[in-house]
Amino acid sequence: MSRNYVLLELGQPMHAYDLATLQGESACAARALQNGYNFSTRAPSNLSEDMLVIADRGGAVGLAGIMGGARTAVATATRNVFLEVAFFAPSAIRGAGDG
């Protein structure tokens, strides 16, 4: 658990996803935003192709180091969670949360 405290101090907290909503066998991977990704958040966001996203087989499920998407959000019906713990270079995510 101390690992999360270090990431939080570095501005890189964990993110929880509803495991039942993730698509594909290898749950999530970081990659560049691609045309055709259908991604919606609970807050307005302007997406651009230079952003780094967390994606499953169905597309983007989160903005790397910023926020998760609506499709995979943990809710009261969630029974199992998938925890993402990653460190993203600040230069890779700088400005992505400003939209």
C-alpha positions as CSV (number, residue, x, y, z in Angstrom):
1,M,0.0,0.0,0.0
2,S,2.9,2.4,0.6
3,R,3.5,2.3,-3.2
4,N,0.2,4.3,-3.7
5,Y,1.3,6.9,-1.2
6,V,4.5,7.5,-3.2
7,L,2.5,7.8,-6.5
8,L,0.0,10.1,-4.8
9,E,2.9,12.4,-3.7
10,L,4.1,12.4,-7.3
11,G,0.7,13.3,-8.6
12,Q,0.1,9.8,-9.9
13,P,-2.7,8.2,-7.8
14,M,-4.3,4.8,-8.5
15,H,-7.5,4.6,-10.4
16,A,-10.3,2.0,-10.0
17,Y,-12.4,0.6,-12.9
18,D,-15.5,-1.6,-12.7
19,L,-13.9,-4.9,-13.8
20,A,-17.2,-6.2,-15.3
21,T,-17.2,-3.3,-17.8
22,L,-13.7,-3.8,-19.2
23,Q,-13.5,-5.5,-22.5
24,G,-10.8,-8.0,-23.6
25,E,-8.6,-10.5,-21.9
26,S,-5.7,-8.2,-21.2
27,A,-7.7,-5.6,-19.3
28,C,-5.9,-2.3,-20.0
29,A,-2.9,-0.8,-21.7
30,A,-1.5,2.7,-22.1
31,R,-1.5,4.0,-25.7
32,A,-1.9,7.2,-27.7
33,L,-5.4,8.4,-28.4
34,Q,-6.6,7.0,-31.7
35,N,-9.3,8.2,-34.1
36,G,-12.5,6.3,-33.6
37,Y,-12.1,5.9,-29.8
38,N,-15.4,6.6,-28.2
39,F,-14.5,8.2,-24.8
40,S,-16.8,10.1,-22.5
41,T,-16.1,11.4,-19.0
42,R,-18.3,12.7,-16.3
43,A,-16.8,16.2,-16.9
44,P,-16.4,18.0,-20.2
45,S,-13.1,17.2,-21.9
46,N,-11.4,18.2,-25.2
47,L,-9.5,15.2,-26.5
48,S,-6.7,15.5,-29.0
49,E,-4.6,12.8,-30.7
50,D,-1.4,13.7,-28.7
51,M,-3.1,12.5,-25.4
52,L,-2.1,9.3,-23.7
53,V,-5.1,7.1,-22.7
54,I,-5.7,3.9,-20.9
55,A,-7.6,1.6,-23.2
56,D,-9.2,-1.9,-23.3
57,R,-10.3,-3.8,-26.4
58,G,-13.4,-1.5,-26.7
59,G,-11.4,1.7,-26.8
60,A,-10.3,4.4,-24.3
61,V,-11.4,4.0,-20.7
62,G,-9.3,6.7,-19.1
63,L,-7.0,9.7,-19.7
64,A,-3.7,8.5,-18.4
65,G,-2.9,10.1,-15.1
66,I,-6.0,12.3,-15.2
67,M,-9.4,10.6,-15.0
68,G,-11.4,7.5,-15.9
69,G,-14.2,7.3,-18.3
70,A,-17.9,7.0,-17.8
71,R,-18.2,3.5,-19.3
72,T,-16.0,1.8,-16.8
73,A,-16.8,4.0,-13.7
74,V,-17.2,2.2,-10.3
75,A,-20.9,2.4,-9.2
76,T,-23.0,1.0,-6.5
77,A,-23.6,-2.1,-8.6
78,T,-19.9,-2.8,-8.9
79,R,-18.7,-6.0,-7.4
80,N,-15.1,-6.3,-8.6
81,V,-12.6,-3.6,-9.3
82,F,-9.5,-3.4,-11.5
83,L,-6.9,-1.1,-10.0
84,E,-4.5,0.8,-12.3
85,V,-1.3,1.8,-10.7
86,A,1.1,3.4,-13.1
87,F,3.6,6.3,-13.3
88,F,3.3,8.5,-16.3
89,A,6.1,10.9,-17.2
90,P,4.7,14.4,-16.4
91,S,5.6,15.5,-19.9
92,A,3.3,12.8,-21.3
93,I,0.2,14.0,-19.4
94,R,1.0,17.8,-19.0
95,G,-2.0,19.9,-20.0
96,A,-4.3,16.9,-20.7
97,G,-6.5,17.6,-17.7
98,D,-7.0,21.3,-18.7
99,G,-9.8,20.5,-21.2
